[in-house]
Amino acid sequence: MLNLTLFGLLGLIWGSSFLLIKIGVRELDAFSLVAGRMSIAALAFGILLLLSRQVVARKASDLLKLAIVGLLNSALPFVLIAWSEQWLDSSLAGVLNATTPLFSLIIAHFALADDRITASKLFGLIIGFFGVIVLALRSADPRHDNPLLAQLAVLGAGFCYASAAVFVRRYLRGSTPIAVAGSSSIFGALLIVPITLLVVNPLPNLSALSAQVALAVIMLGLINTFLAYLIYYRILAAWGASRATMVTYIVPPISVFVGVVFGNERLDLFLLIGAALILSGILFANRAQIQAAFSAQRNINVPAGD
């Protein structure tokens, strides 16, 4: 029961990230917002890694690999999403970001020998990207101010996340998940902070930030990044990868719900149909994984105290 509760909580945390980003870019540019978020997360992870005495890298080359993960899994996609949400609704950004598993299938096919695209995966990809086309058509609707370039930025973020996941599978198999998450967050901060200092002029006056924006940045770093990863790896250890990664299926509807209810964003047929197609594509493409997850669930005896 505890793991199921954590699963729902993780979906809520990650699904709410997009509205928090939308709040943050009201007063901060994308680079400053991400620099603040990453600095807070990096500090929290740094303390955790020191206290737990985790081995971050066994050889020098691993540090470069972790820096690449920090760029692809944190710094770059965070900036792309934050930049895009200057124009996009948070709900739309959340749905577009759900294409990450679809990009993973494509990248893994070319990068991993044991993960090829099958007929069912290809069909799922086609359905999913039809959903992307529907959402792109939304930008042509005069009732919406959703520039196509901003939508492409979110898709670029999804591509970054997928690339990072495949990169970790191929080059960092021996590292513990928490070491990868923590060190990549630290490297992400080390990358984005100096870039922010170079490109943002003038730097934002932090003392002038509203309480709402300041709280959004703190929550993004401490809860939506640091705590979310801890919860995810707790579920991963208890349930295994097949079931744990199913959290990606509940994030888009939660992001839409949070954006519409708390962000006063508009819900229309473009968003509903596009989201339905993308989720259907993901579910169809990962049908074998989902069936394996539920099959494993039937064979698990859950401890009474869990």
N, C-alpha and C positions, 0 to 999 in steps of 0.2 A: 504493500500500500504506500509506503514511503517513497519508493522509486517511482511509482505512478504519479504521485503528487509532485515530485521533483521534475518529472517529465513535463507535466502541465505547466509548472512554474517556469521552466526553461523556455517553453514555447511562448509564454506570456512576456518574458524578459526580452527575448530576441525579437518578438513581434512588435514590441513597443519601442525598439531602438529607432525605428524610422520616424516616429512622431517626435522623439526626443531630439533627433538630429534636426528635424524641421523647426523645432523651437530654438535650437542653438544657432541656426543660420539667420535668425531674425536680427541678431546683433553681432555675430561673429562671421568672418570669412571662413571658407572651408578649411584652409590650412591651420588657422589658429584654433578652430574647434577641434580638429583632429590632433593637433599638438597637445592641447589640454587633455583630451581623452586618453591619448597614448601615454602621456607622462604619468597620469594618475594610475593607470593600469600597470605600467612598468614599475612604478614604485611599489605597488602592492605585490606584484609577482617577484620582484627582487627580494623583498623581505621574506616571502614564502620560500623561495629557493634557498636562501641563506639558512633559514630555520630548519628546513627539511634536508639540507645538505645534498640536494640533488646534483648528480653529475650532468652538467649541461652539455659538454662536448668532450669526447674521448680523444680527439685529435684536432689539430689546428684547422684542417679542411672542413670540419663540421661547423666551425664558427661562420665560415663563408656561406655554407648551406643554410644555416639558421638565419643569417642576415637576408638571404634571398627569400626565405619564408616570411620574415618580418616585413619585407617589401610587398610581397604578393598577397599575404593573408591579412595584413593590417594597414600599413601606411597608405599604399596606393588605392585599394578599394574603399577605404574609409574616406579618403579625399574625394574620390569620384562620386560617391553617394552623397556626401555633404554638399559638394558643388552642384550636383543635379537637383537637390532638394531646394535650391534657391528658386526653382521654377516648378518642380513636380510636387504633386501631393505625396505625402508620406505613404499613403495606401498604394499608390501606383508604383512607387519605388520598391515597396515590399514585395509586390507581385512580380515585378521585373527581376528582382534579385533571386526569386525562386527558380530562375533558369540555371542556377549554379549546377545542380545535378545533371542537367542536360549537357552543359559544357564539359562536365567531368567525363561523361561517356565518350565524347568525341576525343578529348585529349588522351584519356586512358587507352583508347584503341590504338593510338599511334605511339604511345610512350611505354605501355606495359604489355608484355608478351602474353600475360594470362588474363587479359580483360578486353576482349574483342567485342565489337558491335554485332549483335545478332539481329535477326529479322524483327523480333518484338521490340528490341531497343531502337532500331531504326524507325519503326512505326511510331513509337513513343516520341522520338525526336521530332518527327514531322508534325505530330499533333501539337507538341509543345511550342514549336516555332510558328505554327499557325496562330497560336495564342499571342505570341509576340507581335505578329503582323496586325492582329486586331487592336492591340494596345497602341501600336504605331499609328494606326488610322485615327485613333482618338485625338492625336495632335492636329489632324486636319479639321476637326470639329471646331467651328468658331466659338462655341460656348466654353472651350477649354484653352488654357494657356499652358500647353505641355510641349515645349520645343523638342523636336526629334533628337537633337544633339544631346539634350539632357537625358533622354531615354537611353541613348546609346552609351552614355557614361555609366549608367546603372548596369547595363549589360556587360560593359567592360569590367566593372567591379565583380560581377558574377564569374566572368572568365578568369579574373585574377584568383578568386577563391578556389575555383576548380583547378587551376594550374598549381596552386600551393598544395592542395590535397594530393594531387598526383605526384608532385615533387617529393613530398614527405614519404609517400608510399614507396617511391623508388630509391631515394637517397638517404633517408633517415629512419630506416626500419628498426635500428637498434636503440633509438632514443625513446625515453619514456614520454607519454603524451603530455604530462604536466611540464616536463622540461622543454619540450618543443613549444607549447603554448606560452610559457613564461619567457623563455629566451627570445622567441620571435616577437613578443610584445615589447621587450626591452630594446631589441634591435630596431623594431619599427619606430619607437620613440627616438632613438639615436639618429635615425634617418630623417624623420619628419621635423623635429625641432630645429635643427640648423637650416633646413630648407625654408621653414617658416620665417626664421630670422632674416633670411636673404630676400625673400620675395614679397613679404608683407610690409608695407610702409605707408602710413605709420602703423606700428603695432597697436592692437586694441588696448584701451584703458580698462584693465580688469576691475578696478574699483568702481567703474561706471556701469558695469553689467547689472542687469536686473536680477533679482533673486531667482526668478523662474529660469532664466538662461544659465546662471551659475549652477543651479541645482541640476539642470539637464546635463551639463558637462560632467559634473561629479558623478551623476548616476551612470552616464555612458561609460566612464572609466572604471568605476568601482563595482557597479552591478552588472551592466550589460556586457562588459568585457571580462573583468577579473572573476567575479562571482559566477557568471554564466559558464565560463570554462571549467570551474571547479565542479559545478553541478553536472555539466556534460560528462566529465570524466568519471564522476561517481556513477552515473547511469551506465556509461560505457563499460565500467568494470563489472557492474551487476548484471547487465542485460546482454552485452556483446554488441559488436558494431552494427549488425543488421537491424536490430530493434532500436538502438540508440539513435542512429541517423534518421530514423523516421520522424524525428522532431522537425525536420525540414518541411514536412508536409503540413504541419499545423501553423507554421510561422506566417505564411501569406494570408490565410483568413483572419488570423489574429491582427496582423498589421492593418488589414482593411477595416476590421471592427474598431480598433483603437483610433484609426485616423478619422473614420466617419463619426463615431460617438464623441470622442474627446477633442478631435481637431476640427470638427465641423466641416469635414471634406465631403465632396459630392460623390454619391454612389450612382453609377449609371450602367447601361447595358454593355458598353465597351469594356469597362472594368470587370464586370461579372462574367461576361463571355470569355474575355482574355484570360482571367484567372482560372476559370473552369477548364479551359483548353490546356493551359500550362500544367496545372495540377494533374489532369488526366494523362497528359504526356509523361510526366514524371512517374506516376503510378504504373502506367503500362510499361514504360522502359525498365522499371525496377521490379517488375512483377515477380520474377524468380526470387529476388532478395526478400520481398515482402512475404511471399509464401513460406520461405525458409524461416523468417522471423516468427510468424504465427505458428508454424510447426514446432519450433523450439519452445514457444510459450506453452504449448499443450503438454510438453514433456518436463516442464519445470515445476517443482514443488516449492512454492513460495513460503519461507519461514514465517511463523505467526507474528514475530515481532518486527517484521520489515515494513 
